[in-house]
Amino acid sequence: MPVTEIALLRLRAEEPSPITKTNLIQAQHAQSEFSKYPARFFRQIEDPQCFYITGGWESVAVHTGDWITSETNLANLGRLKDDVDVEWMFHLEMDPATSTIPLDAPVIAISRYFVAASNKDEYEAIFKKGIPHLGAYTAPFSYAGGWRIDKEGEDEEYVLFSGWNKVEDHFGFAESDAFKEFGEVRKVLKGAEIKHVRVEKWE
């Protein structure tokens, strides 16, 4: 089953050096060539030393088995080990071939919603009813989301990408009439983490 990878990494310096940028771009191109799906970088607005990677894989096994242990990947990681730390990485039930992550948006919100396993069905029902209101508010920018596959513990996690002109627009949605329906998901959440990013090319 095709899946989408998301990983959070942290730069040890405030800005990557030219050599670090070159190594990041090399790693990005190598992953894209191996997986046959584009790997992309996103720089976090709240903390610019943090950045995300998304990429597609034909399966979790291809990523964690074939790629992570490959000589090419290990060499790339070796070149970056003194400059970048991996905070976390997991996979989402999102087909990378049809994903609608809003890459054209000036700002992308990455929202992690934590849900007790017993509330997953209720979350999905509320989300399905409320998401059109989010889509109407963010238009013309799209949204995309999926459940986390490789979980830690029993809880579920849903990750939602949504596009905005600026961070303030996202905050404005939370105070709008359109949010009332979508905001019902808060009743079944154990917690949430929301960050904002911009597409980063480092070129």
Summary of the structure (lengths in Angstrom):
residues: 203
radius of gyration: 17.3
end to end distance: 32.5
largest distance: 52.6
contacts: 615
relative contact order: 0.20
helix: 37%
strand: 33%
